[in-house]
Amino acid sequence: MKDRSPFTPGNPVPVELFVGRTNQLEEILRNVKQARTGKQENIFLAGERGIGKSSFAKFVCNMACKERLLSVHVFLGQVTSLDEMVRRVFEELLKVSNTQSWYGKISGYFENKIQQIDLFGVAVSFHPTAEDTRELVNNFPEALVNIAEKIKTEKKGLFIVLDDIDAISRTPEFANWYKSFVDKVATHFDYFPISIMLIGLPEFRDNLSRNQPSLMRVFRVVEIEKLQEKEVKDFFLRAFNKVNIAVQESAMEIMIDYSGGLPTIMHEIGDAIFWIDEDGIVKDDDVWKGVISAAESIGKKYLDPLVYRAIRSEKYRSILRKLGVTTSFKKNEIVAKLTKEEKAVFDNFLRTMRDRGVIMIDQEADRGTYKFVNDIYPVYIFMEGLEHKMKVKQHS
């Protein structure tokens, strides 16, 4: 009986399954390691949704640890305030140090503001007063250097990842604060053994630039793109080999096609196939079932909140169903299928779908051609269309 899937949909990939992005990895590690020499580095890791930014960051953190840097990966999510962001940074520093020999050296710095909760092991929670938090915000570089100094015999510096900066990147306060932070380090610190990496969509970088035009010059911008077919194949082979499952070549080709080089999709498809397979050999039939199952899962996670629950217009939903199951479409061909009412809103529909990250202009095709951001979206849309037809039929 199967126990544990090697795939981790919705979570960063395990380090042992990380593939590709060699050039970007080398570039970032080269800069991250500057912390050991006392040189401040600021990196911006950009990439589209589902591209594997968090998995990439997890791997970089792992490599940075091998360079004797204390590495923390801080997820900001819907955080919009500097106070909460800074609180999370120091809480994460305490958490990763909790079981280490140097913990006492840095925990003392925060005096009685740490709570240790013993449930299934000791967990650390950091809750400073509003006044103390504001002091950490205003003296962020001093606090970081203080920690680095206290653990210098064990670690050569710090590497801090600020992941998912969507919400906070929209606030002028963050952009102005970060610029002041960088300027303060440059003018007041000869030795600053800390590297910081921000992670977000390309448009988040634009947010920062709009809020503080001179900020982007401080970042080394690294962009990651979709994985190559060879890298996707390598990933699937590693994952299935880990659990002694073989993959037929024709089945592998289908998996590669529908994954579209997106790690998020690769994990969803791989996980679905893992639980469907019954004989230890992944065949075409297993993959097709897995693609449909993954499409349903991905649709509920991404398309439902982006489209079906967010957009109430029946005209928009009807247009979606008419796009078909193909991964790209030409505007004029779809227009020919639409009703008069649907034609009137079609341009707005395209704009909305682009803004929500569902479709994009196909730069490599003829003018007026669009494509889905990933190939599995139209599969879910097709399935939703079939379900809609069945409901209509039942009520007729």
Secondary structure, 3 states (H helix, E strand, C coil): CCCCCCCCCCCCCCHHHCCCCHHHHHHHHHHHHHHHHCCCEEEEEECCCCCCHHHHHHHHHHHHHHCCEEEEEEECCCCCCHHHHHHHHHHHHHHHHCCCCCHHHHHHHHCCCEEEEECCCEEEEECCCHHHHHHHHHCHHHHHHHHHHHCCCCCCEEEEEEECCHHHHCCHHHHHHHHHHHHHHHHHCCCCCEEEEEEECHHHHHHHHHHCCCHHHHCEEEECCCCCHHHHHHHHHHHHHHCCCEECHHHHHHHHHHHCCCHHHHHHHHHHHHHHCCCCEECHHHHHHHHHHHHHHHHHHHHHHHHHCCCCCHHHHHHHHHCCCCCEEEHHHHHCCCCHHHHHHHHHHHHHHHHCCCEEECCCCCCCEEEECCCCHHHHHHHHHHHHHHHHHHCC
